[in-house]
Amino acid sequence: PPPRGARTSSGGAPPPPWGRPPTGVCPGRRFGGTINCVPALFKPVANAATLTLISANWKGVRKVKSAAPGTRAKPPRSPIHRERGATMVEVMISVVLLSVFSVAAMLVVTSGTAASADNRARITAAGLAQRELDLVSQVITGSPNGAQLVVGEGEVTNPNLVDELSATPGGIPTSDFPFALDGQKYKIVRNAAAYDTAVKSPCSDGSGVEAAQGVQVTVTVAWEGMGAGTSPHVVSKVFPPGRRASAGIPAGQAQIVVRIQGSAQGADYGPRPSIRVEVTGPDVLTPSVNTNSVGCAVISVVPAPAGSSYTVTLGGYQGGSAAFVNPAGNPSPSQNVGAKPDQRVQVQIENYSEVATLKVNVINATEAVQMVWARPWSPEGGGDSAAALVNGVATFAALAPGKYDIMIGGVTYDEVDLVSGPNTMPSVVL
């Protein structure tokens, strides 16, 4: 029957019951007063308790409870707005993922901390290795037999330990890592070995060589708590044959090597052979030696342990009658040097050349003109040289090669560039 108060048709008969679909359009079964069907057309079907909205393009059935009289029914909530809790599976997955990420983060932090500590230890180890090399260098260069002492020790563990670096100050170290710095302990191993090499002879022409012995020192620094994949700090240095380790010098002796070059003026520049070299001082084994073909001479001496002073003097040319002088016109220049045992001292003397001679013809000279002067341009040329005017000719017998002003009575008349040997300049007309 229709609800109470429903209007009837004009014939007085009630309308057909609501919700009865046309025959053959919406077949289905009733469940508790509700019709579940999918009609071809949108059509409301309801009973006294439930209103079902059916659409032809919606695959399913949506149920909406009928609203109270005078109110509007609420639309159904979408499934995405449905409020529900997490399932146990979701919780377990979240816990597992959180655990994995936490462990990875802790591994990264732990690895970074370990790497930082390893870097600090390696920097300190580098400083300890350099300290050991500096101490070895002092021994090698500070004693005539320093290189032999270092090589003789061979491999040494934890050398040069002092209280400032000791893990047990004031006592004998009992640990393999006795060096302590910034809370970290270290171990130092030093190994020294000799090696043979070849060096140029002190007075060869460049082709001569002689045997010499150097020292190779390797320092290895490890620290306590190093990991299996961590390598110690290793540094190696070669101490080549120096002056104190030069070959050909007997123990306790020294060598003074003198090299002589000619003047840079003219064609006589180059090494000066056959020049007498004399050395004076304590315990000179070879007081006088002539320079060889490359202008070099070696004099052996026995200096005091703390060193001795010697004087090197050139004694002139020994290969003939030619005279040699330095820029100041001195035929026997000298130089002071110091030497210590097992040391090779180099002495270089430049501009020692054969003398230049000069004749100056003076025209219209009066009896008042008696001298002619030659003034060198070079600051090293010393003072003026004078030559007496004889029969209108002034002869300078021993001038150093170089440029000069020719002066008569304080007036410069000409200039001349002298080379070794005889030189003649144009006449000077007064």
C-alpha positions in Angstrom: 0.0 0.0 0.0 1.2 3.6 -0.5 2.5 5.6 2.4 0.1 7.4 4.6 -1.0 10.7 3.0 0.0 9.8 -0.5 -2.2 11.2 -3.2 -4.1 8.9 -5.5 -4.8 9.1 -9.2 -8.0 10.6 -10.5 -9.7 7.1 -10.4 -9.0 6.9 -6.7 -6.8 3.9 -7.0 -3.3 4.1 -5.4 -0.3 4.2 -7.7 1.5 1.0 -8.3 4.1 0.1 -5.6 7.4 2.0 -5.7 10.4 0.2 -6.8 8.8 -2.4 -9.0 10.8 -2.4 -12.2 9.3 -3.0 -15.6 9.1 -6.6 -16.7 12.3 -7.9 -18.4 14.3 -4.7 -17.7 15.9 -5.3 -14.2 15.7 -9.0 -13.3 17.1 -9.8 -9.9 16.3 -11.0 -6.4 15.2 -9.2 -3.3 17.3 -9.4 -0.1 15.7 -8.1 3.0 13.6 -5.6 1.2 16.4 -4.3 -1.1 16.7 -4.8 -4.8 20.2 -5.3 -6.3 20.1 -4.7 -10.0 21.7 -2.8 -12.9 19.0 -1.3 -15.1 19.6 0.2 -18.5 18.2 3.5 -17.3 18.8 5.5 -14.1 15.8 4.8 -11.9 15.3 5.1 -8.1 14.0 1.9 -6.4 13.2 2.1 -2.8 11.2 0.5 0.0 10.3 1.7 3.3 13.8 1.6 4.8 16.4 1.9 2.0 16.9 3.9 -1.2 19.2 2.5 -3.8 20.7 4.7 -6.6 21.6 2.8 -9.7 23.4 4.2 -12.7 24.0 2.6 -16.1 27.6 3.6 -16.2 28.5 2.7 -12.6 29.6 -0.9 -12.1 28.2 -1.7 -8.8 25.6 -0.8 -6.3 25.7 2.0 -3.8 23.4 2.0 -0.9 22.2 5.2 0.8 20.1 5.2 3.8 16.9 7.2 3.4 17.0 10.5 5.2 14.5 11.5 7.8 11.5 13.4 6.6 12.4 17.0 5.9 16.2 16.3 5.7 18.7 15.7 2.9 20.5 12.4 2.6 24.3 12.5 2.9 26.3 11.3 -0.1 28.3 8.2 0.3 32.0 8.5 1.4 34.7 7.7 -1.2 36.9 4.7 -0.4 40.0 7.0 -0.2 38.3 8.9 2.7 37.7 5.7 4.6 39.4 5.9 8.0 41.0 2.7 9.1 44.2 1.6 11.0 47.5 0.0 9.7 47.6 -3.8 9.4 50.2 -5.9 11.1 52.0 -6.6 7.8 52.4 -2.9 7.2 53.7 -2.3 10.7 56.3 -5.2 10.3 57.5 -3.8 6.9 57.9 -0.3 8.4 59.9 -1.7 11.3 62.2 -3.7 9.0 62.8 -0.7 6.7 63.6 1.6 9.7 66.0 -1.0 11.1 67.9 -1.3 7.7 68.2 2.5 7.3 69.3 2.9 11.0 72.0 0.3 10.6 73.3 1.9 7.4 73.4 5.3 9.0 75.4 4.0 12.0 77.8 2.2 9.6 78.4 5.5 7.7 79.0 7.4 11.0 81.3 4.7 12.4 83.3 4.6 9.1 83.7 8.3 9.0 84.9 8.4 12.6 87.4 5.7 12.0 88.7 7.4 8.9 89.1 10.7 10.7 91.1 9.0 13.5 93.3 7.2 10.9 94.0 10.5 9.1 95.0 12.2 12.3 97.3 9.3 13.2 98.9 9.3 9.7 99.6 13.0 9.9 101.3 12.5 13.2 103.3 9.6 11.8 104.5 11.8 8.9 105.8 14.3 11.4 107.6 11.6 13.4 109.2 10.2 10.1 110.4 13.6 9.1 111.9 14.2 12.6 113.8 10.9 12.2 115.2 11.9 8.8 116.3 15.3 10.2 118.1 13.6 13.0 119.8 11.3 10.6 120.8 14.2 8.4 122.5 15.9 11.4 124.5 12.8 12.0 125.6 12.4 8.4 126.6 16.0 7.9 127.8 16.7 11.4 130.5 14.1 11.6 133.3 13.0 9.3 132.2 9.4 9.8 128.5 10.1 10.2 127.5 8.2 7.1 129.4 5.2 8.1 127.8 5.3 11.6 124.3 5.4 10.2 124.9 2.6 7.7 126.6 0.5 10.4 123.5 0.6 12.6 121.4 -1.0 9.8 117.8 -1.4 10.9 116.9 0.2 14.2 113.6 0.1 16.0 112.4 3.1 18.0 115.5 5.2 17.8 115.9 8.7 19.3 113.2 8.4 21.9 113.0 11.3 24.4 110.9 11.8 27.5 108.7 14.3 25.7 107.5 11.6 23.3 107.8 8.6 25.5 104.8 6.7 26.7 106.8 5.9 29.9 108.8 9.1 30.7 112.0 8.5 32.7 112.0 4.7 32.1 112.9 2.1 29.6 110.2 1.6 27.0 108.6 -1.8 27.4 106.0 -1.4 24.7 106.3 -2.0 20.9 104.7 1.5 20.5 106.7 3.7 22.9 106.1 7.0 21.2 103.0 8.7 22.5 101.3 11.8 20.9 97.7 13.0 21.4 96.6 9.7 23.1 98.0 7.6 20.2 101.1 5.3 20.4 103.5 4.9 17.6 106.5 2.7 16.5 109.4 3.8 14.3 111.7 1.6 12.3 114.7 3.1 10.5 116.7 1.3 7.9 119.9 2.6 6.4 122.0 1.2 3.6 124.9 2.3 1.5 124.7 2.6 -2.3 127.5 3.2 -4.8 127.3 5.9 -7.4 129.6 7.8 -9.7 130.5 11.5 -9.5 132.7 13.7 -11.6 136.3 14.0 -10.6 137.1 17.4 -9.0 139.5 18.3 -11.7 138.4 16.4 -14.8 137.3 17.8 -18.2 133.8 16.4 -17.5 134.5 12.9 -18.8 136.4 11.6 -15.8 134.4 10.0 -12.9 135.2 8.3 -9.7 133.3 6.1 -7.3 131.4 7.5 -4.4 129.1 6.2 -1.7 125.8 7.6 -0.6 123.3 6.6 2.1 119.6 5.6 1.6 117.5 5.9 4.7 113.9 4.4 5.0 111.7 5.3 7.9 108.5 3.3 8.7 106.0 4.6 11.3 103.1 2.4 12.5 100.6 3.1 15.2 98.7 1.1 17.8 95.2 -0.2 16.7 95.8 -0.1 13.0 93.2 -2.0 11.0 94.0 -4.9 8.8 93.6 -2.8 5.7 95.6 0.2 7.0 99.3 0.6 5.8 101.9 2.3 7.9 103.5 5.6 6.8 106.8 5.0 4.9 109.2 7.7 3.7 112.6 7.2 2.1 115.4 9.7 1.4 118.7 9.4 -0.4 121.7 11.3 1.0 124.0 11.7 -2.0 127.8 11.9 -1.7 128.4 15.4 -0.5 131.5 17.3 0.4 132.0 15.2 3.5 131.3 11.9 1.7 133.4 12.7 -1.5 135.5 9.9 -2.8 139.2 10.2 -3.0 139.6 12.0 0.3 141.4 10.0 2.9 140.0 10.0 6.4 140.9 13.2 8.3 142.1 15.1 5.2 140.5 17.8 3.1 141.0 19.0 -0.5 141.2 22.5 -1.8 140.2 22.5 -5.5 141.4 25.7 -7.4 140.0 26.6 -10.8 141.5 29.5 -12.8 139.8 31.2 -15.7 141.2 33.8 -18.1 139.9 37.3 -18.8 136.5 37.9 -20.3 138.1 40.5 -22.6 139.4 39.3 -26.0 140.0 35.8 -27.1 142.0 34.6 -24.1 138.9 33.7 -22.1 138.9 30.1 -20.8 140.8 27.8 -18.4 144.3 28.7 -17.5 146.7 25.7 -17.6 150.2 25.6 -16.2 149.6 28.2 -13.5 151.4 27.7 -10.3 149.1 27.3 -7.3 150.6 27.6 -3.8 148.7 26.9 -0.5 150.0 27.9 2.9 148.6 26.9 6.3 148.7 24.0 8.8 149.7 20.6 7.5 149.6 21.2 3.8 150.5 17.9 2.1 151.0 19.4 -1.4 152.1 23.0 -1.0 152.6 23.8 -4.8 150.7 22.3 -7.8 150.3 23.5 -11.4 146.9 23.6 -13.0 146.1 20.9 -15.5 144.7 21.3 -19.0 141.3 22.5 -17.7 142.8 25.1 -15.3 142.3 23.0 -12.1 144.6 22.1 -9.3 143.9 19.9 -6.1 145.9 20.5 -2.9 145.5 18.1 0.0 145.7 19.4 3.6 145.1 18.0 7.1 143.0 20.5 9.0 142.1 20.5 12.6 138.9 18.8 13.7 137.2 22.2 14.1 138.7 23.5 10.8 141.7 25.5 9.7 142.4 28.5 7.5 144.5 28.4 4.4 145.8 31.0 1.8 145.8 30.2 -1.9 148.3 32.2 -4.0 148.9 32.1 -7.7 152.5 31.9 -8.7 152.4 32.9 -12.3 152.7 31.0 -15.6 155.0 28.0 -15.6 154.8 27.1 -19.3 157.0 29.9 -20.6 158.1 33.5 -20.1 154.6 35.1 -20.4 153.4 37.0 -17.4 149.9 36.8 -16.1 148.0 39.3 -13.9 144.5 39.8 -12.5 142.4 42.8 -13.4 144.2 44.9 -10.7 147.5 44.1 -12.4 148.6 41.8 -9.6 150.7 38.8 -10.9 150.3 36.9 -7.6 146.7 37.3 -6.3 145.7 35.4 -3.2 142.5 34.2 -1.5 141.8 32.9 2.0 139.7 29.8 2.5 138.7 27.5 5.4 138.6 23.7 5.4 137.5 20.9 7.7 138.3 17.2 7.7 136.7 15.2 4.9 135.6 18.3 3.1 136.2 19.4 -0.5 136.5 23.2 -0.8 136.1 24.9 -4.2 138.1 28.1 -5.1 137.3 29.9 -8.3 139.6 32.7 -9.6 138.5 34.7 -12.6 140.2 37.1 -15.0 143.8 35.8 -14.6 145.2 36.5 -18.0 148.4 37.1 -19.9 149.5 40.7 -19.6 149.0 43.3 -22.4 151.7 45.6 -23.5 151.1 49.0 -25.0 153.2 51.6 -26.8 152.0 55.2 -27.1 153.6 57.6 -29.6 153.4 61.3 -28.5 153.9 63.9 -31.2 154.9 67.5 -30.4 155.7 66.7 -26.8 157.6 69.4 -24.9 160.2 68.8 -22.3 157.5 69.4 -19.7 155.7 66.2 -20.8 157.5 63.4 -19.1 154.8 60.8 -18.2 151.8 59.1 -19.9 149.0 57.6 -17.8 146.7 54.7 -18.5 143.5 54.7 -16.4 141.4 51.5 -16.4 137.6 51.6 -16.9 136.9 48.6 -14.7 136.4 49.2 -11.0 138.6 46.1 -10.4 141.4 47.6 -12.5 143.1 49.2 -9.6 144.8 52.5 -9.9 146.4 54.3 -12.8 149.5 53.0 -14.5 152.3 55.4 -15.5 155.0 55.0 -18.2 157.9 57.4 -18.8 158.0 59.2 -22.1 161.3 58.4 -23.8 162.1 59.8 -27.2 158.4 60.5 -27.7 157.3 56.9 -26.9 155.7 55.7 -23.6 155.7 51.9 -23.1 153.4 50.0 -20.7 154.9 46.5 -20.1 152.3 44.8 -17.9 148.7 45.9 -18.1 145.6 43.7 -17.6 143.5 43.2 -20.7 140.6 45.7 -20.8 139.7 49.3 -21.7 141.8 52.3 -20.7 141.9 56.1 -21.0 145.2 57.5 -22.2 146.0 60.7 -20.2 148.8 63.3 -20.4 148.9 66.1 -17.9 145.5 65.2 -16.5 143.8 65.5 -19.9 142.3 62.4 -21.6 143.4 62.2 -25.2 142.2 58.8 -26.3 140.9 55.4 -25.2 142.1 51.9 -26.0 140.8 48.4 -25.6 143.7 46.1 -24.8 144.0 42.3 -25.3 146.6 40.0 -24.1 150.0 40.4 -25.8 151.4 43.5 -27.7 149.1 46.4 -28.4 149.8 49.6 -30.4 147.6 52.6 -30.5 147.5 55.6 -32.9 149.8 58.4 -32.1 148.7 61.1 -29.7 149.2 64.6 -31.1 149.6 67.3 -28.5 
